[in-house]
């Protein structure tokens, strides 16, 4: 996330931190055929997994929508 503009970085950071209270917020979508979720933040995407058993959210990708799914 270091290469992102500071305004975008702040927005994404807030959304990631909000996952602690609600790991499946309105607008988050489960990716088909995978156990991963996508969160939209403008033109950027946050990809993450949820381990309900251990109450762990793992963010594994943050990037522009053109590049994050590659």
Beta strands, then each sheet from edge to edge (+ up, - down):
strand 1: 29-30
strand 2: 37-41
strand 3: 44-51
strand 4: 56-64
sheet 1: 1+ 2- 3+ 4-
end
